[in-house]
Amino acid sequence: MITITDLSARIAGRLLLDHASVSLPAGAKVGLIGRNGAGKSTLFRVITGDLVSESGYVTIPKNARIGQVAQEAPGTEDSLITIVMAADKERTALMAEAETATDPNRIAEIQMRLVDIDAHSAEARAASILAGLGFNAEAQLRPASSFSGGWRMRVALAAVLFAEPDLLLLDEPTNYLDLEGTMWLEDYVRRYPHTVIVISHDRDMLNNAVTSIVHLDQKKLTFYRGGYDQFERQKAENDELQMKAKAKNDAARKHLQSFIDRFKAKATKAKQAQSRVKALERMGTVAAVVEDHVQPINFPKPEKLPASPIVAINKGSVGYTPGKPILKNISLRIDNDDRIALLGSNGNGKSTFAKLISGRLQNEAGEMKLAPSLSIGFFAQHQLDDLIPEETPVDHVRRLMPQAPEAQVRARVAQMGLATEKMNTAAKDLSGGEKARLLMGLAAFHAPNLLILDEPTNHLDIDSRRALIEALNDYDGAVILISHDRHLIEATVDRLWLVNEGTVKPFDGDLEEYRELIIASGRKKEEKTSAADDTASKADQRKANAEKRASLAPLKKKINEAEALTAKLEKLIQALDKELADPALYEKAPAKAASKAKERGEAAAKLSAAEEEWLMLSSEYEEAMAS
């Protein structure tokens, strides 16, 4: 069990946790939720010991190993599989010690511990995790330095999952995953054998992977059993009960206060009035339910919808290098009311297809037609870096409407979901969610007929994602969505297209069928990898044992010679003992009896030496075979 008791913590003078307490059962899968900036990551830092709390403490079982994704993505020349396997520090240390250990007892201990931690299957487990996160067998052997930052973060995630700590801390792990990786991770966390605390704004992750929710709100921690949907219902019920209790408490306090005010000056009622004052003090107050207001997101409605199809592609082809298409044989159409989500692993070409539709890449083959009056708005996560750091949201919007009065400019900023106090904040000082809101507002500024959103939710909390869902459902134009947030997809789109095997095609099933397909494929890869590794391991072991036996043949020959000499000496001693046991030998031939006795003593000495040599050689052979 993990217990947080009376915990208070500050960051830069700001109190984020105020005497907060909660207990988590052993083996629990916990979703830690709360608004952006509420202090969730701060709590993780207190748990790991990277931040000293102002008061209170965290109790964790003795010798429990805590693991979290490294902040620095690995960028060395080591292969991915090597980096992931090195994350299990105990196994790595034991394997290194096994190479140099000489004490037979210690060697035995090392080998037994390696068996206990299932070290023989380490490579298969590491490969399985990497495969689930999107790395094929070839990629697993490439150096980490050959991958981009987002892919390296997946390697860092794979490493901590492979290490299998007793307490696994995951802070927004899906931010650098695609939908397929997110689905795999949900399944992995659900099956994880130890305690997990995951910070996430992904509603499906919080419903499918965790068994309880801890809500960080108003600097306090509250535990709820079940997933996010159950949490929402329970919290709504609790809030309603609290509001009723507050109303009842306020009415009772008002009644007592009225009596006090009326009679406190009258001598005949002074005693009763004083009694009411004490009763009022004892009654206390019920806190009001604090509701944080979430700014809505608004996409301006297109003035005119062009005739369908707004995009028509026949045997299209697109890539970044002429003659080397990423996608080809694309034959699709988009109508003016379509809501389409693109499925497929990262690297398969989803963003490439989005750039083709938006005009950022040109069609290389076949035919592609756009409606004459088609206007397209495009949002991509990497565009956050395109914001001018020193300029405010008002500055960014004013550039698009230079002749408009100040009030009108600010009204457009407000439509993007930015609070009044954030309008004059430099872009570099905005949170990730605020930057995303601003950038989406700029992308949709001219009321496009088609809106393309590439991973819009990475920095949005759950309530802001709900606001995005409402905005997309109110929007009249067509939408193409790339997202790892399954709830967002299910709530806003009605068509699924799969980007896979070098082309784009409609996917006839729903997201649940796609999820089952991904999970089944992942487990099939795990089984295949494990079986192949077991077969390879057994073959390698047989080969290694054969080579070892060949190298130890001279030693084995000496052992056999020692065994033969021992047997010969034992027979000689038995024969001498039989002769020396005859009393007549001492009467008829005393000199012969003395010679036989001497011979027997020499044979016994030789037997003892032969036995010692045999023991030494046998021990040496066994140690060599075990190493």
PyMOL commands that set and color helices and strands:
alter all, ss='L'
color gray80, all
select helices_A, chain A and resi 40-48+80-86+89-100+104-116+119-132+137-140+144-146+149-163+173-176+179-191+203-208+228-263+267-283+350-358+381-386+393-400+406-415+420-422+427-429+432-443+462-474+486-492+511-551+553-580+583-588+590-626
alter helices_A, ss='H'
color red, helices_A
select strands_A, chain A and resi 2-11+14-24+29-33+55-59+66-68+167-171+195-199+212-217+220-225+311-318+327-334+339-343+365-370+376-380+450-454+478-482+495-500+503-506
alter strands_A, ss='S'
color yellow, strands_A
deselect
rebuild
show_as cartoon
